[in-house]
């Protein structure tokens, strides 16, 4: 089963690319994050694509919809005195994520990335009040709000990084 939504194809000169609707569990990335995170919908909007809840532009709450993305490498974050995260902490996080990951992402263990050479500040995304996803689908409304697309982005207030969605929705085939 493939979890990404319907596809629209766009052309930008020589390049052709697909834009897809985004559903619960899609992979996200930040320009300053060391690994990928996930988009989560704690409560469905009542619209599903391939049995997964579809997201809208208001699904932009840090730590509720937008999960951490590893270690933050932003110069802004590192300029502030913050707690540094050790490798043993990441190994503990990975072990915990593997054990509870099946609750959110199916019955089997998912690979959790841990870079043992990294030490830095734990990613704790922050989205400013009133800010929501940009570049959403204006003509498709999910629970009264514009549908989220794989081309949508949002900015982290804490580190200044751009958070985007993996081009294929970041979903694994099952």
N, C-alpha and C positions, 0 to 999 in steps of 0.2 A: 504494500500500500504506500502510495506517495502522498505526503501531507500538504504539499504546497497547493495553492489555489489555481484558479483559471489564469491563463497566460495572455498577455497582450504584447505584441511585438512592436518595437520602435526602432527607427533608423536614425543614426546621427552621422551622416556622410558615409564613410566606409564601414562603420560599425553597425551591427544589428544586435539588439539585445532584448531579452524578455523581462517584463515587469510582471510580478505575480502578487496576488493578494497574500496577506500574512495571517498565519493561524497560530494558535497556542503551541508553544514549544519551539518556535523558530529560533535559530541561532542568530546572535547579534555580536557585533564587535565594536571596539572603541579604538580610535587612533592611538591612544596611550595604554590600552590594556594589553596584558601579556597572553591572554587566552580569550576564548569566546564565552559568552553568557547566553541566557535564554530569555525569551519574551513569554511571560506567563499571564494568563487570564484567570484570576481566582473565581470569577463568576461570569458565565457565558452571557453574551448579548443576544442569544437566541438564534444566531446565524452560524451555520456550520458548512465547511468545505471538507469533503471526504472524512466526515466524522470528527473533525477538529473545530473548535470554536474559532471564529474569525475575529480579528482585532480591528479597533478603530483608532483614530488619531488621539483620542483621550486616554488610551492605554499607555500612559507615559509616566507612571509613578515609580520612582526609584525604589528598589528593594521589594516592591509589590508586583510590578509588571516587568521591570528591568533588573535582571540579576547582576551581581558583580562579575567583572571580567578579569579576574586574576589579580595581578599586581599592577598598580598605576605607575606609569613612567613619566607623567607630566612634570615639567619643571616647576609648575605652580605648586603642585602637591609636595614636591621634594624641597621646596624653599621654606615650607612651614615645618616647625618641629612636630613630627608625627612618630607614632610607634612603627618600628620596622618589623617586618614579618620574616620569620626564619624559615628555612627549608623544612624543618620538622613540623612547623605549623601547617605548611602546604600539604605535607604527606598526611597529616591528620585530617585536613579538609577533604582531600581526595578520598580517603578511606570512608569518611562519613558520607560523602556524596555518592560513592558507589553503593553504599548500603541503603540509602534512602532514595536514590535516583529512580528506582523502578516505580516509586509512588507517582511521580510526575511523568515519566517517559516510557512506560511499558514494563513488561515483566522481566526483561533481561538487563544485565549490567551494561551501562554505557561507559565508553572510554573517557576517563577524566584526565586532562592534561596537567602534569606537574613538571615544571622546569626546575630541577634541583639546583641549578646555578644561580637562580634569581633570588635576590633579597631586596625588598622594597616596601612600599606602603600598600596595604591592602586596598583594592578598588572598592570604594563605597560610592556608587554613582549618586549624584544629586541633580535633580531637575528643578529649575527655578519655578516658583508659583506662577501659574498662568501660561507656562510654556508647554506646548504639545508638539507632536511629530509634524514635520514639514514634508511637503511633496506627497500628499495623500491623494486618493481618488475622489475628486469633488462630486462626481456623478453617481457614485455608489455609496449609499448610506447604510451603516451598521448601527442599529439602535440610535438612529438620529444623527450620527456623526460620520464623517468621511472615512472610508475604508483605508486601512493601512496597507502600504505596498512595499515591495522589496527595495524600492528606490527611496523610501522615506528615511529621513535622518532627524536626529535631535542632538542638542549640545548639552554636555555635562557641565553643570555650573561649577563643580568642585575643581576639576582638572582642566576644563576647557576643551576636552576632546570631542570629536564628532562620533556619535554612536550611529551605526548603520546596521542593516540587516543583510545577512548573507544573500547573494544574488539568487540562489535557488531556494530561498526560504530556510536553508540550513537544516532541512529535515532529512532524516535517513529513511531509506526504503526498508520496509519490513516484508 
